[in-house]
């Protein structure tokens, strides 16, 4: 096994061969994959596919070759590929046949209190490795199948302190046959003893170019027509979270794609449908913004305009009118607050002293909205206070 | 005899009178077979529910209109029994988990799992999945929303969720990113006028455009409210003209009297009287936020421009307190006292601070 394990080239060739044969098989499964979320469908299959985490993947590639894996701690903002990386690593280590018996994956929606750590995790960790039977040489050439199991604890920062503490000894005791991989957003929420047992990998926020490339690639694979700037909008609305960007893209595709199917049914004339396709099937910037709940710039312009100091009288009438309309149109207050915030903070025309005060108002308002205060009153209050500060 | 609101409720997507592009979109989603989870949000009276029922009909045909009400009993981990009402048809369920307060997680977990794990038996059904409509989704606790998260992914072949909410602010981000957001804006005043005109025609009532316009304005872009006002005017008056007065609801009349009193006289004695009125409103189950908001906007319209931002500021402040606190009367009263103080200091031209 060891000799084939180091033979990386042979393995890569085998992977390529199997994936090409898989694509044929997947044709029949077209219908089920269509209903699958694209986030799952386009999850990277190998480490090389993981977007824009070169440093981490390089280190992991090396550990892959060395047939030994440390305990790992992945941390970074959501949607940067932490879970994808570990799943891709696990798949390329064990392959489909061994995946089920060698991997235990637990995430926040599973019960994960101290009881589960003591029972399920410990039982899995201490179980002896079953010798894989019926695996031919080709399989071994393709997957290294190292002699240990992996326990993936996704969203580990939501585990209680006690549950984490219960892991400590377990991790050491069974390290001969079991590796842990903790995945979390905030490394500070992992207790120190656990963190020090793992080698840490930081996943940085995706840069726009890499994320954009990935989104464009998916759009190509799905045969979508994108308007100019759609990819940029997706990335902007996703705020560095690739998963969100992909989900938005899928929702948009459902909307326009569905419209296209409807047009076909209604219209038998082939030429007409073609014309309809190009008109309806196009995903525009506005479609994405509507799905993401982004408030159009024009409406924000109105609000900002209303907040400007007037020569005579107060800004109340103008502001209250705009805000009433905003609320009646159903725009979400949190979205409004974050968009307005960006407007104000990056506005060079507002002096720093005023910005200081305005930011304080934003902080208070955000808290109120989280507490469930009435949106109409809160937003009105926010706008009036900013108007007041702008007056000086 | 049913109320106009129920009697004239559009039953299909084609019959909806406004937001045609939204109706088109819902229709194409329903026909595509790949129906996503939806999160429908917008102010009340905008027609969220009507649109959803119409969409369901588009999905399944008229079978969804045969509904029955079940009372189910759920048991919490601490062995408390919860009674819970479910409105259901063969194809869909409709629940309001906020009814059971803090235990909504239990209901969500048990009920949704049960639905998700049973397949559609009826072979003639158009869709393989069942739809669960969750009302007042923004009142769900964090726990319940977290429980939804995994369920939505795991059981997606058998189950589609439609969440109804007034705002997306209280919906956690993971849910928002898993659903298709559908915003239903309130109808414009012209939309309301059009709807009223249709209603009048169907009922065979005389039309009065001026009155319709006034109702639309009074209703605050809330179609349900507009229709109720419309019906009550026709019920109360033999002959309806453009100048027929619109009687405000009792509670609004009471609040407007209170507002006038507060402006007229600002004293502890007056505060005591206001308190009695506030209690009166609360015992009639008017939500405290509604009381505070109505009172605020009535007061604001009667004070000088200089004071308006201040009044709003304190109103927002105490509304927040109402949400956090447990005894609403304190905060309502505090707001009134605060207002009296602001107003007094302005009339006397000096600052009390």
HADDOCK unambig.tbl for C-alpha pairs under 7 A between the chains (distance, minus, plus):
assign (segid A and resid 35 and name CA) (segid B and resid 34 and name CA) 6.58 0.50 0.50
assign (segid A and resid 109 and name CA) (segid B and resid 147 and name CA) 6.73 0.50 0.50
assign (segid A and resid 109 and name CA) (segid B and resid 150 and name CA) 6.01 0.50 0.50
assign (segid A and resid 244 and name CA) (segid B and resid 177 and name CA) 6.22 0.50 0.50
assign (segid A and resid 247 and name CA) (segid B and resid 177 and name CA) 6.79 0.50 0.50
assign (segid A and resid 251 and name CA) (segid B and resid 180 and name CA) 6.23 0.50 0.50
assign (segid A and resid 255 and name CA) (segid B and resid 25 and name CA) 6.79 0.50 0.50
assign (segid A and resid 255 and name CA) (segid B and resid 29 and name CA) 6.67 0.50 0.50
assign (segid A and resid 258 and name CA) (segid B and resid 28 and name CA) 5.30 0.50 0.50
assign (segid A and resid 258 and name CA) (segid B and resid 29 and name CA) 5.74 0.50 0.50
assign (segid A and resid 258 and name CA) (segid B and resid 32 and name CA) 5.24 0.50 0.50
assign (segid A and resid 259 and name CA) (segid B and resid 28 and name CA) 5.23 0.50 0.50
assign (segid A and resid 261 and name CA) (segid B and resid 32 and name CA) 6.82 0.50 0.50
assign (segid A and resid 262 and name CA) (segid B and resid 28 and name CA) 5.98 0.50 0.50
assign (segid A and resid 291 and name CA) (segid B and resid 180 and name CA) 6.72 0.50 0.50
assign (segid A and resid 291 and name CA) (segid B and resid 181 and name CA) 5.66 0.50 0.50
assign (segid A and resid 314 and name CA) (segid B and resid 305 and name CA) 6.02 0.50 0.50
assign (segid A and resid 314 and name CA) (segid B and resid 306 and name CA) 6.75 0.50 0.50
assign (segid A and resid 316 and name CA) (segid B and resid 308 and name CA) 6.93 0.50 0.50
assign (segid A and resid 328 and name CA) (segid B and resid 43 and name CA) 6.00 0.50 0.50
assign (segid A and resid 328 and name CA) (segid B and resid 185 and name CA) 6.36 0.50 0.50
assign (segid A and resid 328 and name CA) (segid B and resid 186 and name CA) 5.34 0.50 0.50
assign (segid A and resid 329 and name CA) (segid B and resid 42 and name CA) 6.97 0.50 0.50
assign (segid A and resid 329 and name CA) (segid B and resid 185 and name CA) 4.10 0.50 0.50
assign (segid A and resid 329 and name CA) (segid B and resid 186 and name CA) 5.47 0.50 0.50
assign (segid A and resid 330 and name CA) (segid B and resid 41 and name CA) 6.88 0.50 0.50
assign (segid A and resid 330 and name CA) (segid B and resid 42 and name CA) 4.28 0.50 0.50
assign (segid A and resid 330 and name CA) (segid B and resid 43 and name CA) 5.56 0.50 0.50
assign (segid A and resid 330 and name CA) (segid B and resid 183 and name CA) 6.58 0.50 0.50
assign (segid A and resid 330 and name CA) (segid B and resid 184 and name CA) 6.66 0.50 0.50
assign (segid A and resid 330 and name CA) (segid B and resid 185 and name CA) 5.21 0.50 0.50
assign (segid A and resid 332 and name CA) (segid B and resid 167 and name CA) 5.68 0.50 0.50
assign (segid A and resid 332 and name CA) (segid B and resid 168 and name CA) 5.74 0.50 0.50
assign (segid A and resid 332 and name CA) (segid B and resid 169 and name CA) 6.21 0.50 0.50
assign (segid A and resid 333 and name CA) (segid B and resid 169 and name CA) 6.48 0.50 0.50
assign (segid A and resid 334 and name CA) (segid B and resid 169 and name CA) 5.55 0.50 0.50
assign (segid A and resid 368 and name CA) (segid B and resid 320 and name CA) 6.27 0.50 0.50
assign (segid A and resid 370 and name CA) (segid B and resid 170 and name CA) 6.70 0.50 0.50
assign (segid A and resid 372 and name CA) (segid B and resid 170 and name CA) 6.95 0.50 0.50
assign (segid A and resid 372 and name CA) (segid B and resid 323 and name CA) 6.74 0.50 0.50
assign (segid A and resid 373 and name CA) (segid B and resid 319 and name CA) 6.40 0.50 0.50
assign (segid A and resid 373 and name CA) (segid B and resid 320 and name CA) 4.93 0.50 0.50
assign (segid A and resid 373 and name CA) (segid B and resid 323 and name CA) 6.26 0.50 0.50
assign (segid A and resid 374 and name CA) (segid B and resid 319 and name CA) 6.99 0.50 0.50
assign (segid A and resid 377 and name CA) (segid B and resid 316 and name CA) 5.34 0.50 0.50
assign (segid A and resid 378 and name CA) (segid B and resid 316 and name CA) 5.55 0.50 0.50
assign (segid A and resid 381 and name CA) (segid B and resid 312 and name CA) 5.75 0.50 0.50
assign (segid A and resid 381 and name CA) (segid B and resid 313 and name CA) 5.28 0.50 0.50
assign (segid A and resid 381 and name CA) (segid B and resid 316 and name CA) 6.52 0.50 0.50
assign (segid A and resid 384 and name CA) (segid B and resid 309 and name CA) 5.80 0.50 0.50
